[in-house]
Amino acid sequence: MTTGTADAEHPRPRGPSRALAAAGEHGAAPEHGAAPEHGAAPGHGAAPEHGRRPARQRSLWRTVAVPAEHGGWGLTAEPVLLGLLVAPSASGALIGAVATLAFLSRTPAKLALVDRWRHRRLPRTAAAERVAAAELALMGVLAAVVALRAGGSWWLPPAVAAPLVTVELWFDIRSRGRRLAPELCGAAGIASTAAAIARAGGASWAVSAGLWLVLAARSTGAIPFARSQVFRSRGRQAATRATSLWQAVAVGLVLAGWVAGAVPLAALLAVAAVATWAAWALHRPVPPIKVVGFTQLGIGLALVLVTAAALRLA
């Protein structure tokens, strides 16, 4: 802290950051046999109609500038909201803006890097480079303002998370971003925003680390669960046992944080309740994917509110 294409591999179930998006991500590089992308040269005799050009221009810019995955918005908003609820500050709000820009810039940066990796230059490439450059420049300005206002301790959580984000980007460039490993790495990386905001607002290192741990555990359970639900909705066999094990891992992470005194008991109980529900839901009929997506958004918001309330009332 994703855009209508297929991986070279068979379609894979996707986590909240992709599984709950519209089918196919606009703008990602297609693999062998995939249909042409937006911005690719049309075939012979496929000259654009005169009256349709403005609409195509808007579609191109929307492809390179607007993330297609709906769940990614939630995974970005949750740490921002949690950090500000626990330790509100103007610097924290600016860090939240930086995190949002990081999420937005991932789409154009990924498209530009994919095209460079494949040694090609499409009409979308220049647009993606311009959008990414503008968003990254604004991120730099905001980060500099935060550094002047809040000192230096806030940047340590994002610095620790940088390797996780790098792993996700490495998979993205190779059109492998839908695999489980980059999904988990990216979600855990963006969760560090909560710790950065908390530090900027004066929270202790223990509390800041606890916020990061709670949200990292939430995504550790939620992403495999959402992938399995997507798989099941397509009539394919899902690895329900492995998904249930991921729920246990999520609870184990928060339990360790509670034992260390960094995570409130209410957050531990909330994560355990969600994990138990997820393990049960894997053996029930799959609801429509939109319902799965909105349910995950509601669970994330509830976990944020429970954790923040527990810390504020302690």
C-alpha positions, 0 to 999 in steps of 0.5 A: 500500500488493485486492474480486465485480465487473466493470469497465465495460470488457470483463474485463481480464487482471489482475496478481498483485494481482488476476489471481490472486484469485478470479474477481470481486472482492467489494464493488467497485462494479458497472458497467452491467448488473452483478449487485447487490452484497453489501449492496445492497437485495434486489429485491421479495419477496427478504426475507432468511430469518430463519435466514440473517441471521448468515451474511449479516452475516459475509459483509458484514464479510468483503467490506469487511475482507478483501482478495480478491486473493491476490497482493496479500499477496505483493506486500506481504510481499516488501518487508517481508521483504526490508527486515527481512532486510537491516536488522532492527530493531524500528522496521522491524517496526513499519513492516512492520505499517503497510504491512500495515495499508495493504494491508488498509485499501485494500479498505474505503477503496476501497469507501467512496470508490467509493460516495461517488463514485457518490452512493450509500449501501449497507449495506456503506458504513457498514461499510467506513467503520468498518473503514477508519477503525479501520485508518487510525487504528492506522496513524497510531499505529504511524507515530508510534511509529516516528517517535519511535524511528527518527527522520525518514529512514525516511519519505522513501521512502513520501513519494516513493511517495505519488504512485504510490499516489495514482494507483492509488487514483484508478483504484480510485475509478473502478472502473478499478483493473484496468488496467496503469498502476494495477497497476504504480503500486501495486506500485512504491509498496508496494515502497518499504516495503523502503527505509523498513525498511532506513533504519529499521534503519540501512542506507545510502541506496544499499542502501535504494534498491537494495532498492526498485528490485529489487522495483519491477523484479520487479513490472514484469515479473511483473504484465504476465506474470500478466495475459498468462497470465490472458488466454491461459487464457481463450482470448484473444490476449495481447500477448506481445510487449509482455509480453516488452518489460516483462521487458526493462524489468525487467532494465534497471532492475536493471542500472542499479541494479547499475551505480550500485552499489546492487543486488548482482550476484546480484539482477541475475542473478536478475531476468534469469533470471526475465525470460528464463523469463517470455519463454519461458513466454509461448510455452508452454501456460498452466498452471492459474491457481493454479499461475501464482499459486503460481509467482509467490509462489515467485519473489518469495520466491526473489528476496528471499532471493537479494538479502538473502543477497547484501547480508548476505554482501557 
